[in-house]
Structures are given as structure tokens and as C-alpha cells.
């Protein structure tokens, strides 16, 4: 079997690219022939250094690194990128059985879809976000700090000032969504959902193109080691990009209300606002190994209070694997893996509810929840190998052209 994985980056700096890279590595380790196509020039993760992985770079630039009008036109339809991709796909030593797309909005543009469809190969897309339907990709009103309730590309959606950057960016993204919808018309995609919530929401958000839904858990790259010590730690920890939609500000506010220190690992637009608060400690960006070494010793729990309908934040799974309780937003897909009151708490992303959950975490409670989180996770680990096995079953189903009457659920056993 030969699988082409197409992503815009080849280093695990964010959730989507991390899943793409780890998927490639897991599949290669399982004996699958992989061609990993990286759209944007940049670093390459050592995980892609495997004899079963052929790595190719398109040589694209991030569209937003260009002048505004040039970026706008490239974002709508990147002719050069499409031509390079078509040439590469046509020159592969053997045809692909499936092309698996992870990202396309930073350089590939909707021009990627006709190229993929013209290859005659089944196309799978992992939904790390909502860019297949929502112009800003996260179905969130940045102007109102709340999830969106509008139908994508309706008149109300088009005029809403919801983009995190500007009205100009919103206009470009609306244009891209319109062009993308036309490119997908009368085409078929196999959509891979990383959480049940995304699967439930799909029919309300997606357009009229043909789809088959599948469900595969994200991989978690955590080795089983010494369990964390939440009882011996005091801080509420937050890991990830420091933004309001991810609830970084809520963690700081709720920790202060609960009389607890807050530990932040990551960077982002809220960095300056958070760093001046006396109960907050900022550690900046750290490597994955550093993150969990630090948190295993210093975190009472990990908080992930996303305001948006986040699909599958890896931080939640990694915390459970480390043996740390998790306080997760009830809007987050990853909350499906948190057993409320047993491995952590699932709460509304609001200051008062978060503070109450933090206050519940005395040393004994944190130890009990952390021990349970660790045991339940490792009873059914979401490992790279388990993820690769699920993908192989998925690809075989796709290549046999089997369309299940219900979504094809290929995930690790429940942690519940």
C-alpha cells in the first residue's frame, strides 16, 4: 500500500502538522510506503527520517508572508503550487492508493482539490478544524468571544466581523470558501473526524459535496514512564498557544480566584497580558519532552478551557497519559476522554466554573484523579501504533469503496 500524506509543514509545531508527521511515522513503521509532501519550506521532523518515507517539498511560502494583495490572490487560488503538486504526483515511482490531506489554507489554497481529484485516487481529509465550511476555520466569533451560530456563507456569516485579524482577512477567507465550495462541487471526500463532537456537527456545517464520515483518534506520542505527582505540586498548568479562544486568560483569572499559581507553557498574543500577573509564571515554548518533564513535577492539573469547538487538543490526551487530572471545556472534543469527577472535570469555559473546579483539587483529590487518569489511559493508549492500525483499516475500506451506512468508527477503546 502506498499513501501520500499532504501537509503544509513537516515539523510538529502545532496539532495538525504533529498528527500528519506522527501518522506518517506510524504508518511507515507498520510497513506502509509513505510519500510525505510538505508544501511550505521549513524544518523537517526527525520522525520522517525512515526508510519507508519519501519526503518531498513543494517549496511554497506562507501566503501571509507576502504583500497583502499578493497574499490575497494566492490564498484564493495558488496556480503555481497546484502545478508543482500535479507534477510531483505524476512523477511518483508508483501511484498512491490514497491521498491524505491535513492542511491547505496557508499555501496550497483550494487549487489543491482539482489536482487531487484529477489524480483519480481516493482523497481523505482529516478535520483538525472547520475550514471545509467556516471561513475563519474555527466556527468562532472573535469579535464576541463566543462560538458562532451562523450558517457558513449565509448573508449573516459573510458580513459578520468575526475574523481574528481584520475585515480584509475575513473578505479573503469568504472568497476562498466560495472558491473552495465550487472546487468541491460534485466531488467525493472521505472525512476523518478526530472527535465525536466534530462528527455530530458535520452535517450542519458542511456543504452539498459528497462525503463519507470516518472517526479516528489522534495519536499521542507519550512514552509510559513514572507517573506525575499532582499531589506534590501546586500549579494549574496551561499548555499551548496563548489566545482567548483557547481560554488562556480564563486559566489565569480562575487560578487567581482559587488562590493557586498558574503555569503557562507556550507563546501567543496574550503573553504580555498574562506575564504581568503576580501569580502567573511564563515558561515560553518548550520541546514536548521538556513540557511533560516539567508538568509531571510542578502541575496539580492541566486546564484546557477552550471557548471554541476545538476538535482534539493533544494536550488533554498527553496530560491523561502522564497521570495529571484535566479540567476540560465542555466545548472541546477532547473532553470526551475526560471522565468527569474521575479523571478530571468537564466544565463550561467560564471563570466561575473553572475556579470552582480548581478549588476542588486538594492534594488528595488531585492524587486520586491523576492515578485514575493514568490507569485508564494506559488501559487503552492512543499510541502512534494504534493510530496507524486504525488508518490502515480506514485506507483498506476506502480503496474497497465501501461506504458504511453509519460513520466508520476506528478509534482506540473508550477511556470511560
C-alpha positions as a Python dict, from the first residue, in 0.01 Angstrom:
ca = {
    (1, 'X'): (0, 0, 0),
    (2, 'X'): (127, 348, -91),
    (3, 'X'): (-15, 651, 93),
    (4, 'X'): (57, 1014, 6),
    (5, 'X'): (32, 1246, 306),
    (6, 'X'): (-2, 1612, 214),
    (7, 'X'): (52, 1881, 477),
    (8, 'X'): (187, 2233, 473),
    (9, 'X'): (453, 2172, 739),
    (10, 'X'): (678, 1882, 830),
    (11, 'X'): (757, 1966, 1189),
    (12, 'X'): (533, 1909, 1490),
    (13, 'X'): (485, 2274, 1589),
    (14, 'X'): (106, 2251, 1607),
    (15, 'X'): (-170, 1994, 1632),
    (16, 'X'): (-244, 1931, 1262),
    (17, 'X'): (118, 1903, 1149),
    (18, 'X'): (201, 1694, 1456),
    (19, 'X'): (-69, 1444, 1362),
    (20, 'X'): (45, 1442, 998),
    (21, 'X'): (408, 1373, 1092),
    (22, 'X'): (328, 1112, 1355),
    (23, 'X'): (80, 940, 1124),
    (24, 'X'): (349, 913, 857),
    (25, 'X'): (596, 769, 1106),
    (26, 'X'): (348, 519, 1249),
    (27, 'X'): (237, 401, 905),
    (28, 'X'): (598, 365, 789),
    (29, 'X'): (678, 164, 1099),
    (30, 'X'): (382, -60, 1010),
    (31, 'X'): (540, -132, 671),
    (32, 'X'): (336, 113, 461),
    (33, 'X'): (508, 302, 179),
    (34, 'X'): (467, 675, 252),
    (35, 'X'): (525, 982, 40),
    (36, 'X'): (514, 1289, 264),
    (37, 'X'): (464, 1609, 67),
    (38, 'X'): (549, 1924, 260),
    (39, 'X'): (409, 2238, 98),
    (40, 'X'): (596, 2518, 282),
    (41, 'X'): (975, 2529, 301),
    (42, 'X'): (1099, 2476, 655),
    (43, 'X'): (1226, 2236, 917),
    (44, 'X'): (1169, 1861, 891),
    (45, 'X'): (1089, 1645, 1193),
    (46, 'X'): (1336, 1359, 1253),
    (47, 'X'): (1036, 1122, 1265),
    (48, 'X'): (1021, 1149, 886),
    (49, 'X'): (1370, 1003, 858),
    (50, 'X'): (1252, 646, 793),
    (51, 'X'): (1334, 410, 505),
    (52, 'X'): (964, 373, 420),
    (53, 'X'): (912, 752, 393),
    (54, 'X'): (983, 951, 79),
    (55, 'X'): (991, 1322, 169),
    (56, 'X'): (922, 1590, -93),
    (57, 'X'): (898, 1969, -51),
    (58, 'X'): (689, 2185, -284),
    (59, 'X'): (887, 2499, -197),
    (60, 'X'): (586, 2717, -117),
    (61, 'X'): (589, 3022, 111),
    (62, 'X'): (328, 3103, 373),
    (63, 'X'): (81, 3331, 192),
    (64, 'X'): (72, 3580, 480),
    (65, 'X'): (447, 3635, 448),
    (66, 'X'): (375, 3809, 116),
    (67, 'X'): (240, 4161, 47),
    (68, 'X'): (-134, 4183, 124),
    (69, 'X'): (-273, 4175, -230),
    (70, 'X'): (-36, 3901, -342),
    (71, 'X'): (-128, 3704, -30),
    (72, 'X'): (-497, 3753, -103),
    (73, 'X'): (-469, 3623, -459),
    (74, 'X'): (-255, 3326, -355),
    (75, 'X'): (-499, 3243, -78),
    (76, 'X'): (-787, 3229, -324),
    (77, 'X'): (-610, 3014, -583),
    (78, 'X'): (-240, 2928, -592),
    (79, 'X'): (-174, 2829, -953),
    (80, 'X'): (200, 2773, -908),
    (81, 'X'): (152, 2548, -608),
    (82, 'X'): (-111, 2345, -793),
    (83, 'X'): (118, 2300, -1093),
    (84, 'X'): (408, 2183, -874),
    (85, 'X'): (184, 1939, -688),
    (86, 'X'): (43, 1799, -1013),
    (87, 'X'): (395, 1742, -1144),
    (88, 'X'): (508, 1569, -824),
    (89, 'X'): (207, 1339, -809),
    (90, 'X'): (261, 1247, -1173),
    (91, 'X'): (628, 1163, -1119),
    (92, 'X'): (592, 931, -819),
    (93, 'X'): (754, 590, -878),
    (94, 'X'): (421, 419, -810),
    (95, 'X'): (65, 553, -789),
    (96, 'X'): (-83, 629, -449),
    (97, 'X'): (-367, 418, -312),
    (98, 'X'): (-498, 709, -103),
    (99, 'X'): (-401, 1074, -73),
    (100, 'X'): (-447, 1202, 283),
    (101, 'X'): (-472, 1579, 318),
    (102, 'X'): (-413, 1751, 653),
    (103, 'X'): (-370, 2123, 571),
    (104, 'X'): (-417, 2351, 273),
    (105, 'X'): (-503, 2706, 385),
    (106, 'X'): (-154, 2851, 446),
    (107, 'X'): (-11, 2799, 97),
    (108, 'X'): (-186, 2531, -108),
    (109, 'X'): (-523, 2710, -135),
    (110, 'X'): (-839, 2548, -281),
    (111, 'X'): (-639, 2487, -601),
    (112, 'X'): (-517, 2169, -432),
    (113, 'X'): (-853, 1995, -469),
    (114, 'X'): (-881, 1970, -852),
    (115, 'X'): (-524, 1836, -861),
    (116, 'X'): (-608, 1567, -607),
    (117, 'X'): (-933, 1472, -777),
    (118, 'X'): (-768, 1459, -1121),
    (119, 'X'): (-522, 1202, -987),
    (120, 'X'): (-805, 950, -978),
    (121, 'X'): (-702, 847, -626),
    (122, 'X'): (-940, 850, -325),
    (123, 'X'): (-891, 1164, -114),
    (124, 'X'): (-913, 1160, 266),
    (125, 'X'): (-915, 1481, 471),
    (126, 'X'): (-861, 1496, 846),
    (127, 'X'): (-1077, 1769, 1001),
    (128, 'X'): (-844, 1932, 1250),
    (129, 'X'): (-1065, 2243, 1226),
    (130, 'X'): (-1364, 2370, 1027),
    (131, 'X'): (-1200, 2522, 718),
    (132, 'X'): (-1402, 2297, 488),
    (133, 'X'): (-1706, 2503, 583),
    (134, 'X'): (-1623, 2805, 801),
    (135, 'X'): (-1426, 3097, 650),
    (136, 'X'): (-1219, 3162, 965),
    (137, 'X'): (-1174, 2790, 1026),
    (138, 'X'): (-1285, 2764, 1387),
    (139, 'X'): (-1657, 2848, 1375),
    (140, 'X'): (-1596, 3119, 1635),
    (141, 'X'): (-1689, 3487, 1671),
    (142, 'X'): (-1362, 3653, 1762),
    (143, 'X'): (-1546, 3984, 1783),
    (144, 'X'): (-1773, 3845, 2055),
    (145, 'X'): (-1551, 3580, 2223),
    (146, 'X'): (-1804, 3304, 2170),
    (147, 'X'): (-1880, 3018, 1928),
    (148, 'X'): (-2058, 3112, 1609),
    (149, 'X'): (-2421, 3022, 1549),
    (150, 'X'): (-2445, 3132, 1187),
    (151, 'X'): (-2477, 2910, 881),
    (152, 'X'): (-2145, 2921, 694),
    (153, 'X'): (-2151, 3153, 391),
    (154, 'X'): (-2501, 3280, 470),
    (155, 'X'): (-2552, 3655, 434),
    (156, 'X'): (-2515, 3697, 811),
    (157, 'X'): (-2191, 3499, 803),
    (158, 'X'): (-2045, 3697, 514),
    (159, 'X'): (-2099, 4036, 682),
    (160, 'X'): (-2004, 3929, 1036),
    (161, 'X'): (-1676, 4094, 1155),
    (162, 'X'): (-1564, 3769, 1312),
    (163, 'X'): (-1209, 3732, 1181),
    (164, 'X'): (-927, 3749, 1439),
    (165, 'X'): (-721, 3976, 1213),
    (166, 'X'): (-936, 4219, 1016),
    (167, 'X'): (-1231, 4266, 783),
    (168, 'X'): (-984, 4239, 494),
    (169, 'X'): (-880, 3892, 608),
    (170, 'X'): (-1244, 3795, 652),
    (171, 'X'): (-1323, 3906, 296),
    (172, 'X'): (-1036, 3697, 159),
    (173, 'X'): (-1140, 3397, 362),
    (174, 'X'): (-1500, 3428, 246),
    (175, 'X'): (-1374, 3439, -112),
    (176, 'X'): (-1160, 3134, -50),
    (177, 'X'): (-1456, 2945, 96),
    (178, 'X'): (-1671, 3028, -207),
    (179, 'X'): (-1400, 2914, -449),
    (180, 'X'): (-1341, 2605, -240),
    (181, 'X'): (-1710, 2514, -244),
    (182, 'X'): (-1709, 2532, -623),
    (183, 'X'): (-1396, 2317, -642),
    (184, 'X'): (-1566, 2052, -426),
    (185, 'X'): (-1898, 2052, -609),
    (186, 'X'): (-1998, 1703, -730),
    (187, 'X'): (-1680, 1558, -578),
    (188, 'X'): (-1636, 1300, -303),
    (189, 'X'): (-1422, 1321, 11),
    (190, 'X'): (-1358, 1073, 289),
    (191, 'X'): (-1365, 1290, 601),
    (192, 'X'): (-1172, 1180, 907),
    (193, 'X'): (-1309, 1321, 1234),
    (194, 'X'): (-1085, 1324, 1540),
    (195, 'X'): (-1370, 1354, 1792),
    (196, 'X'): (-1737, 1261, 1821),
    (197, 'X'): (-1842, 1626, 1854),
    (198, 'X'): (-1699, 1710, 1512),
    (199, 'X'): (-1887, 1415, 1366),
    (200, 'X'): (-2216, 1530, 1519),
    (201, 'X'): (-2167, 1886, 1396),
    (202, 'X'): (-2060, 1797, 1042),
    (203, 'X'): (-2395, 1778, 865),
    (204, 'X'): (-2496, 2125, 987),
    (205, 'X'): (-2174, 2285, 866),
    (206, 'X'): (-2064, 2106, 550),
    (207, 'X'): (-2183, 2195, 203),
    (208, 'X'): (-2351, 1981, -57),
    (209, 'X'): (-2047, 1786, -178),
    (210, 'X'): (-2043, 1409, -130),
    (211, 'X'): (-1875, 1276, 185),
    (212, 'X'): (-1820, 958, 379),
    (213, 'X'): (-1758, 1013, 750),
    (214, 'X'): (-1494, 825, 948),
    (215, 'X'): (-1376, 860, 1306),
    (216, 'X'): (-1010, 809, 1405),
    (217, 'X'): (-844, 922, 1728),
    (218, 'X'): (-538, 1144, 1708),
    (219, 'X'): (-207, 979, 1803),
    (220, 'X'): (-44, 1060, 2135),
    (221, 'X'): (335, 1049, 2148),
    (222, 'X'): (392, 989, 2518),
    (223, 'X'): (608, 705, 2645),
    (224, 'X'): (490, 527, 2957),
    (225, 'X'): (714, 636, 3240),
    (226, 'X'): (699, 748, 3600),
    (227, 'X'): (354, 881, 3681),
    (228, 'X'): (320, 1252, 3755),
    (229, 'X'): (296, 1377, 4114),
    (230, 'X'): (-6, 1611, 4120),
    (231, 'X'): (-40, 1585, 4498),
    (232, 'X'): (308, 1726, 4543),
    (233, 'X'): (254, 2018, 4304),
    (234, 'X'): (56, 2339, 4334),
    (235, 'X'): (17, 2500, 3991),
    (236, 'X'): (-264, 2489, 3741),
    (237, 'X'): (-91, 2442, 3407),
    (238, 'X'): (-184, 2557, 3059),
    (239, 'X'): (-1, 2429, 2751),
    (240, 'X'): (-48, 2574, 2403),
    (241, 'X'): (-97, 2895, 2213),
    (242, 'X'): (-186, 3182, 2443),
    (243, 'X'): (-515, 3306, 2297),
    (244, 'X'): (-864, 3393, 2420),
    (245, 'X'): (-1039, 3136, 2206),
    (246, 'X'): (-829, 2868, 2377),
    (247, 'X'): (-908, 3019, 2717),
    (248, 'X'): (-560, 3112, 2837),
    (249, 'X'): (-697, 3424, 3005),
    (250, 'X'): (-962, 3216, 3184),
    (251, 'X'): (-695, 2996, 3338),
    (252, 'X'): (-514, 3298, 3484),
    (253, 'X'): (-835, 3454, 3618),
    (254, 'X'): (-974, 3133, 3767),
    (255, 'X'): (-641, 3036, 3924),
    (256, 'X'): (-622, 3377, 4092),
    (257, 'X'): (-979, 3336, 4222),
    (258, 'X'): (-890, 2990, 4355),
    (259, 'X'): (-574, 3120, 4521),
    (260, 'X'): (-346, 2899, 4309),
    (261, 'X'): (-40, 2970, 4094),
    (262, 'X'): (-74, 2934, 3718),
    (263, 'X'): (198, 2794, 3493),
    (264, 'X'): (191, 2872, 3121),
    (265, 'X'): (392, 2690, 2855),
    (266, 'X'): (358, 2841, 2510),
    (267, 'X'): (353, 3172, 2328),
    (268, 'X'): (85, 3387, 2172),
    (269, 'X'): (-89, 3724, 2168),
    (270, 'X'): (-184, 3714, 2538),
    (271, 'X'): (174, 3669, 2655),
    (272, 'X'): (226, 4029, 2772),
    (273, 'X'): (-114, 4046, 2942),
    (274, 'X'): (-55, 3724, 3135),
    (275, 'X'): (309, 3778, 3228),
    (276, 'X'): (243, 4084, 3447),
    (277, 'X'): (13, 3893, 3684),
    (278, 'X'): (197, 3803, 4007),
    (279, 'X'): (54, 3451, 4038),
    (280, 'X'): (150, 3362, 3679),
    (281, 'X'): (475, 3201, 3568),
    (282, 'X'): (558, 3202, 3196),
    (283, 'X'): (793, 2936, 3059),
    (284, 'X'): (759, 3014, 2689),
    (285, 'X'): (785, 2748, 2421),
    (286, 'X'): (937, 2416, 2526),
    (287, 'X'): (1000, 2089, 2343),
    (288, 'X'): (740, 1814, 2401),
    (289, 'X'): (978, 1616, 2623),
    (290, 'X'): (1053, 1924, 2832),
    (291, 'X'): (684, 2007, 2870),
    (292, 'X'): (586, 1681, 3031),
    (293, 'X'): (901, 1654, 3242),
    (294, 'X'): (819, 1995, 3389),
    (295, 'X'): (449, 1929, 3439),
    (296, 'X'): (500, 1586, 3595),
    (297, 'X'): (677, 1763, 3880),
    (298, 'X'): (506, 2102, 3901),
    (299, 'X'): (141, 2071, 3789),
    (300, 'X'): (-156, 1996, 4013),
    (301, 'X'): (-367, 1968, 3695),
    (302, 'X'): (-379, 2076, 3331),
    (303, 'X'): (-654, 2314, 3220),
    (304, 'X'): (-783, 2328, 2861),
    (305, 'X'): (-1085, 2564, 2873),
    (306, 'X'): (-1138, 2630, 2501),
    (307, 'X'): (-1414, 2875, 2416),
    (308, 'X'): (-1430, 2744, 2058),
    (309, 'X'): (-1539, 2399, 1946),
    (310, 'X'): (-1185, 2268, 1947),
    (311, 'X'): (-1170, 1927, 1781),
    (312, 'X'): (-897, 1729, 1953),
    (313, 'X'): (-636, 1924, 2150),
    (314, 'X'): (-349, 1684, 2209),
    (315, 'X'): (-262, 1845, 2543),
    (316, 'X'): (-563, 1681, 2708),
    (317, 'X'): (-464, 1332, 2597),
    (318, 'X'): (-99, 1384, 2686),
    (319, 'X'): (-189, 1505, 3036),
    (320, 'X'): (-404, 1198, 3099),
    (321, 'X'): (-120, 974, 2978),
    (322, 'X'): (118, 1147, 3219),
    (323, 'X'): (-117, 1097, 3512),
    (324, 'X'): (-238, 1453, 3554),
    (325, 'X'): (-602, 1548, 3614),
    (326, 'X'): (-755, 1754, 3333),
    (327, 'X'): (-1006, 2037, 3356),
    (328, 'X'): (-1151, 2046, 3005),
    (329, 'X'): (-1403, 2268, 2834),
    (330, 'X'): (-1736, 2108, 2757),
    (331, 'X'): (-1700, 2258, 2407),
    (332, 'X'): (-1380, 2067, 2335),
    (333, 'X'): (-1382, 1736, 2152),
    (334, 'X'): (-1103, 1610, 2376),
    (335, 'X'): (-1338, 1632, 2676),
    (336, 'X'): (-1481, 1303, 2551),
    (337, 'X'): (-1174, 1134, 2701),
    (338, 'X'): (-1214, 1300, 3043),
    (339, 'X'): (-1440, 1121, 3290),
    (340, 'X'): (-1599, 1398, 3496),
    (341, 'X'): (-1511, 1356, 3864),
    (342, 'X'): (-1294, 1051, 3791),
    (343, 'X'): (-1001, 1166, 3575),
    (344, 'X'): (-1070, 1539, 3594),
    (345, 'X'): (-1359, 1778, 3539),
    (346, 'X'): (-1558, 1879, 3233),
    (347, 'X'): (-1691, 2231, 3280),
    (348, 'X'): (-1821, 2532, 3089),
    (349, 'X'): (-1537, 2764, 2981),
    (350, 'X'): (-1628, 3031, 3234),
    (351, 'X'): (-1425, 3191, 3511),
    (352, 'X'): (-1651, 3086, 3799),
    (353, 'X'): (-1688, 2722, 3694),
    (354, 'X'): (-1316, 2688, 3635),
    (355, 'X'): (-1230, 2844, 3971),
    (356, 'X'): (-1469, 2603, 4145),
    (357, 'X'): (-1304, 2307, 3970),
    (358, 'X'): (-958, 2432, 4068),
    (359, 'X'): (-1067, 2471, 4430),
    (360, 'X'): (-1180, 2108, 4435),
    (361, 'X'): (-826, 1995, 4363),
    (362, 'X'): (-680, 1948, 4708),
    (363, 'X'): (-377, 1720, 4722),
    (364, 'X'): (-574, 1403, 4793),
    (365, 'X'): (-829, 1469, 4517),
    (366, 'X'): (-557, 1553, 4266),
    (367, 'X'): (-372, 1231, 4351),
    (368, 'X'): (-688, 1021, 4313),
    (369, 'X'): (-787, 1180, 3982),
    (370, 'X'): (-433, 1162, 3845),
    (371, 'X'): (-393, 797, 3939),
    (372, 'X'): (-724, 715, 3769),
    (373, 'X'): (-634, 920, 3460),
    (374, 'X'): (-306, 734, 3422),
    (375, 'X'): (-459, 387, 3470),
    (376, 'X'): (-749, 448, 3232),
    (377, 'X'): (-531, 599, 2962),
    (378, 'X'): (-278, 316, 2963),
    (379, 'X'): (-555, 59, 2963),
    (380, 'X'): (-634, 186, 2611),
    (381, 'X'): (-340, 405, 2497),
    (382, 'X'): (-390, 632, 2197),
    (383, 'X'): (-44, 545, 2070),
    (384, 'X'): (107, 615, 1729),
    (385, 'X'): (90, 242, 1654),
    (386, 'X'): (-281, 225, 1746),
    (387, 'X'): (-343, 530, 1527),
    (388, 'X'): (-155, 373, 1236),
    (389, 'X'): (-352, 49, 1269),
    (390, 'X'): (-677, 246, 1255),
    (391, 'X'): (-560, 434, 946),
    (392, 'X'): (-463, 113, 766),
    (393, 'X'): (-813, -24, 826),
    (394, 'X'): (-957, 305, 705),
    (395, 'X'): (-749, 306, 385),
    (396, 'X'): (-846, -51, 307),
    (397, 'X'): (-1211, 39, 344),
    (398, 'X'): (-1169, 344, 122),
    (399, 'X'): (-984, 155, -151),
    (400, 'X'): (-1254, -114, -148),
    (401, 'X'): (-1503, 170, -200),
    (402, 'X'): (-1710, 60, 98),
    (403, 'X'): (-1950, 330, 222),
    (404, 'X'): (-2083, 238, 566),
    (405, 'X'): (-2441, 328, 650),
    (406, 'X'): (-2314, 479, 974),
    (407, 'X'): (-1983, 659, 1034),
    (408, 'X'): (-1687, 425, 1033),
    (409, 'X'): (-1554, 444, 1389),
    (410, 'X'): (-1189, 341, 1405),
    (411, 'X'): (-1068, 459, 1742),
    (412, 'X'): (-900, 328, 2049),
    (413, 'X'): (-1129, 175, 2312),
    (414, 'X'): (-1314, 420, 2535),
    (415, 'X'): (-1138, 558, 2842),
    (416, 'X'): (-1470, 566, 3017),
}
